[in-house]
């Protein structure tokens, strides 16, 4: 989350995408 200050939008989407992929694989 170090890039959160630089691009909060991308950081948020990155975390959300990881959760979605985890659900699909789960």
Protein Blocks (a to p, Z undefined) as FASTA:
>chain_A
ZZmmmmmmlmmmmmmmmmmmmmmmZZ
